[in-house]
Structures are given as structure tokens and as C-alpha cells.
Amino acid sequence: MGAEHEPVLLTEVMELLRLNGMERSKKVVDCTLGLGGYSREILRAFPEAKVYGLDRDLSAIVRSRARLAEYAARFHALHKNFGGMGEVLTDFAPFDAFVFDLGVSNMQLTEADRGFSFQNDGPLDMRMNPDGAAETAAEVLQRLSAEELAKIFWRYGEERYARQIAAKIEETRKKGGSLKTTGELVTLIRDLLPAPVQRKMGTHPARRVFQALRIYVNEELEELEAGLASVKRFVSPGAIVIVVSYHSLEDRIVKHTFRTWETEEKIGIVLTKHPVLAEPREIEKNFKARSAKLRSFRFSAKSGGKTRGKRDKAK
Ligand SMILES: C[S@@+](CC[C@H](N)C(=O)[O-])C[C@H]1O[C@@H](n2cnc3c(N)ncnc32)[C@H](O)[C@@H]1O
């Protein structure tokens, strides 16, 4: 069945939804369904709520449908990336809340054949939607020049040894060497970086390169921008958006978007002047929570989406 996923900042997400009147009949979009940790709690705590869960990973859809079978009448799982939510949500709009919990799930990380983990050997895949058209991480390493790879490692991973790692990858390729597995990439990085540098990193020496490749392969930042832009089209007056992000590149996009909505477009208010962080006791139980940042925005009672569902359109 694969690993469980411990939902991060769940108490804080639920508190915000409660403050926004979720006890009344409301429609929520869980933009990153995963194993349905958020969705399950929303369905359990708010008996009138309907939840529409999106995930670009079909295995997440299949598993969360099974896990939430008891709520089938109020829960719809949709196989879609949130950047393209318009294609599947239009008929159900408008919505009262959107929740994003970005990045990969524990299930994806721990299944070695998905290729996300530097700790388990597997094919260098890293596609959240393996059925989609995107290139695998191995194909990216094979196709791009050392210069392009170095840019990716620096931009998306802030890897200080980006140039050296990229040059070594190119050299390996030229010699006909293989970089098809996560283990091969980890070994290349370990062999390249001097031992004292690796000791000082305070993290796994391949962590940053893996993060960078994952973000590039899945176009995660473009998806986030497109997803937030779509939200605006589907909100009901007074709707709330909650985003939990795990690195500064994502957080910057969320912060900037919410600020623009508040100060330039004047369509609502930022509810979190500072990001909400996990309590030490949550971090103790769940290592992933250490880097989580939650931001939230509420649309004004006057503003609503430009798109309406079929029933609304008919009125
Ligand atoms: C951190 S997990 C969510 C965990 C979930 N909140 C829970 O409690 O079980 C992130 C999920 O979002 C999905 N995901 C990431 N980017 C996505 C995107 N652009 N569109 C749709 N799903 C995405 C991943 O496939 C993964 O299943």
C-alpha cells in the first residue's frame, strides 16, 4: 500500500477554514489531494462540505478514492494538474475554499521506482504524472548542456557546486557512462564533492540537485503561478485560499501573488501577514513540517469568480 502521508499544518488549515464559515454548506477544492489527508479531515469535520480533489498523479487519485470511500457522495477525485484546473472544475464552480499543499507526498518519495528519492535506488524518473508527456529526469540529464544543467541546479536548488556537478555529468555522458538511476546520480555527486564539504552541508549531498531536477521536470513553479491565476476565476464571494509551501521559491510566488491581489487588484485581504510555521512538537513528529510555510488570502465579499457553473450560468 506504500507509505502513509502525515498531513502538514493540518490543525492550522482546519482553523482557517472554520473561521471562514465552513460549518455551513461549502465547496472546497483540495488542489493537491495526495493520499487525501486534508480532504478526509475536511469531510469529517464539516458534514455539509463537498470536496473536489485534484492530483496530477493517478496513483494518488486511486488511493484517495479508496481511502475516502465512506464520503463518496461528497467527494470527487479528479486526475488533473492544478495549473489546468479550469478544464475539470468549470461545471462545479464557484468554490468557497482552495487548499494547496505543495511538493511531493511521502508515498511518492518512498516508492523507489518513482525516482524522487536520493535514499532509495530506482530509475531517475521524478515525474509526478508518469502518464503525461513530460521528460524524465534521466532524459533531462541526457539532453541539456552542462551550462543549462548548472542553471537549473543553481536556480531551483541553490546548489553551490552547480557548475562542477553539471560538468561532471557532461563528462560522464561523453565517456558513454550512464546516469539512469538515482543511485548513479548520488554516487557521482558523492565522488565529486570533497568529504569536508559534504560534512559541512548539514544535509544529504544530493538533496539540492534532486530538488532542482524535480522542480524542473514537473514545471512546479509555472504550475503554481497558473494554479493561483485560475483560482481567481472560480471563487465565490468571501472565498479563502490556503497555500502550504516547502521552499523559498514557492513561498515567494505565493507571497507576491497575494500581495498583488490585495494592493493592486484590491480583490481581498491577506490573512497571514507573516507565514504560519509548524509548532516544534509537529516538527518533532514530522520532519517535513520543518520547512512548511502557510499563507492565506480571503477574497472580498464583493469579488467573485468570472466563471460560473452550469446551474449558475442558467440563472
Ligand atoms: C504534499 S502532497 C499532498 C498531501 C495531502 N495534503 C495529504 O494530506 O495527503 C502533494 C501532492 O500534490 C500533487 N501535486 C503536486 N503538484 C501538483 C500539480 N501541479 N497539480 C496537481 N497535483 C499536484 C502531488 O502529486 C502530491 O500527490
The ligand as an SDF file (V2000), in Angstrom:
LIG
                    3D

 27 29  0  0  0  0  0  0  0  0999 V2000
    2.3920   17.1060   -0.2230 C   0  0  0  0  0  0  0  0  0  0  0  0
    1.3580   16.0780   -1.1540 S   0  0  0  0  0  0  0  0  0  0  0  0
   -0.2510   16.4400   -0.5590 C   0  0  0  0  0  0  0  0  0  0  0  0
   -0.5900   15.6640    0.6430 C   0  0  0  0  0  0  0  0  0  0  0  0
   -2.0180   15.8440    1.1340 C   0  0  0  0  0  0  0  0  0  0  0  0
   -2.2550   17.1790    1.6150 N   0  0  0  0  0  0  0  0  0  0  0  0
   -2.3280   14.8410    2.2210 C   0  0  0  0  0  0  0  0  0  0  0  0
   -2.5180   15.2690    3.3640 O   0  0  0  0  0  0  0  0  0  0  0  0
   -2.3820   13.6340    1.9340 O   0  0  0  0  0  0  0  0  0  0  0  0
    1.3370   16.8770   -2.7040 C   0  0  0  0  0  0  0  0  0  0  0  0
    0.5130   16.1800   -3.7710 C   0  0  0  0  0  0  0  0  0  0  0  0
    0.2620   17.1620   -4.7640 O   0  0  0  0  0  0  0  0  0  0  0  0
    0.4100   16.6070   -6.0280 C   0  0  0  0  0  0  0  0  0  0  0  0
    0.7840   17.7030   -6.9170 N   0  0  0  0  0  0  0  0  0  0  0  0
    1.9280   18.4070   -6.9330 C   0  0  0  0  0  0  0  0  0  0  0  0
    1.8940   19.3440   -7.8920 N   0  0  0  0  0  0  0  0  0  0  0  0
    0.6810   19.2340   -8.4790 C   0  0  0  0  0  0  0  0  0  0  0  0
    0.0300   19.9450   -9.5290 C   0  0  0  0  0  0  0  0  0  0  0  0
    0.6360   20.9240  -10.1940 N   0  0  0  0  0  0  0  0  0  0  0  0
   -1.2230   19.5800   -9.8420 N   0  0  0  0  0  0  0  0  0  0  0  0
   -1.8620   18.5780   -9.1860 C   0  0  0  0  0  0  0  0  0  0  0  0
   -1.2890   17.8590   -8.2010 N   0  0  0  0  0  0  0  0  0  0  0  0
   -0.0360   18.1920   -7.8460 C   0  0  0  0  0  0  0  0  0  0  0  0
    1.4670   15.5440   -5.8800 C   0  0  0  0  0  0  0  0  0  0  0  0
    1.3200   14.5700   -6.8900 O   0  0  0  0  0  0  0  0  0  0  0  0
    1.1900   15.0230   -4.4770 C   0  0  0  0  0  0  0  0  0  0  0  0
    0.3410   13.9190   -4.5250 O   0  0  0  0  0  0  0  0  0  0  0  0
  1  2  1  0
  2  3  1  0
  2 10  1  0
  3  4  1  0
  4  5  1  0
  5  6  1  0
  5  7  1  0
  7  8  2  0
  7  9  1  0
 10 11  1  0
 11 12  1  0
 11 26  1  0
 12 13  1  0
 13 14  1  0
 13 24  1  0
 14 15  1  0
 14 23  1  0
 15 16  2  0
 16 17  1  0
 17 18  1  0
 17 23  2  0
 18 19  1  0
 18 20  2  0
 20 21  1  0
 21 22  2  0
 22 23  1  0
 24 25  1  0
 24 26  1  0
 26 27  1  0
M  CHG  2   2   1   9  -1
M  END
$$$$
